[in-house]
Amino acid sequence: MTLGLESGYEVADLGSLTSAGVTGSQITSGVNLTFQVTVASLGTSVTIRLEGSLDDTNYFNLDESETDTVLTADGTYGYALNGCPVKYVRVRLVSIDGGSPTVSAKVGST
């Protein structure tokens, strides 16, 4: 299912990570995206990157400044991206600093 093409707003679960790596990818209409990232059992910090792709093979940072996001507390974080012309999205857990955290991600699209 392509997010954002069927009805007003759709959400897909990208999965969870407990070590550096990437979630599963999701095909999307790529117009307006909202990522929900939940962190549990955090030690000091985790670094994440929201990624997009046109071909589901080559991914790039959706932050135009190429900056990764550092999270320093357990909780749920939201990231809204508008006018984001990509076909596939995923979340990368770049690094873990302490603890044994779980990073879970969902994406919504219109």
N, C-alpha and C positions, 0 to 999 in steps of 0.2 A: 504494500500500500504506500502510495506517495503522500506524505504529510502535506496538508494544506490544499489539496485539490478536491476532496470529497465534500466537506462541510465547512462550517464557519471556523472551527478551531479543533485541531487534533493533537494528541500527545503520544509519544512513543518512549518506551523505556530503553535506554542505551545499555543498561547493565551496571555492574559494579566491578571495581578494581581494588586489589589489595597489594599490588606491587606496580612498579612502573610499567606502562604499556598503554594500549588504547582500548576503548569500548568498541562494541560493534558499531557499524555505520548505519545510518538511516537515510533513505532517499527522501527528498523534500522538494516542495515547490520553491523554497529558498527566498521567499519574499520577506516575511517577517518571522524571526525565530526567537524563541525564548528557551534558554538552557536553565535547568534546575539541577544544581549540584549539591549533594548532601555528603558531609564528612562526619564520620563517627570514629571514636577511639584514637583521636589525633595525639601525637606526641608533641612535637614542636611546630611543624608546618608541613604542608604539601604544596607542590607547585603543579598547576594544571594549565592546559592549553585547549581552547575551543578551536576545532579545526574544520575546514571545509574543503571540498573537492569538486571538480567537474567530471571526473572519470572513475571515482571510487578506488583509485590506485595512488595518485599523487595528491597529498594533502598539504594544506598551508594554514598558517595561523590566521584566524578570523579577526584578530586584533591588528588594525592597520599599522600600529607602531611596532609590531612584532614582539610585543611584551607578553611574557607568561604571567599568570596570576598566582600569587602566593596566598594561601589560606592558613590562618594561624589559630583558629578555634573551631571546635565542633559546631555544626549547624547546617542550615540550608541556605544556599546562596543563589541568587537569580541574575541572569545576564540577558538583556533584551537587545537584539540586533535587528535593525530595520533596513529594508532595501538590500538584502544580502544575497546577491545572485549566485548561489551555489546549488549544486544538485544533491550532494551528499554531505552529511555532518557526522562528527564524532567528538569525543572528549579524550584527550591524552593526559594521563597521569605522568608528568615529567619526572618528579622526584618526591621522595619521602624523607623528612628529617625527624627521626625519632618516632617511637611507638609502632603500632601495627594497625594503621587506619584502614577504613573502608571508604572508598569514594564511589558514590552512586550517582548516576546521571539520567536525566530525562530531557527530551526536547519537544517543544510545542511549535506549531507552525500554522499560519493562516495563508 
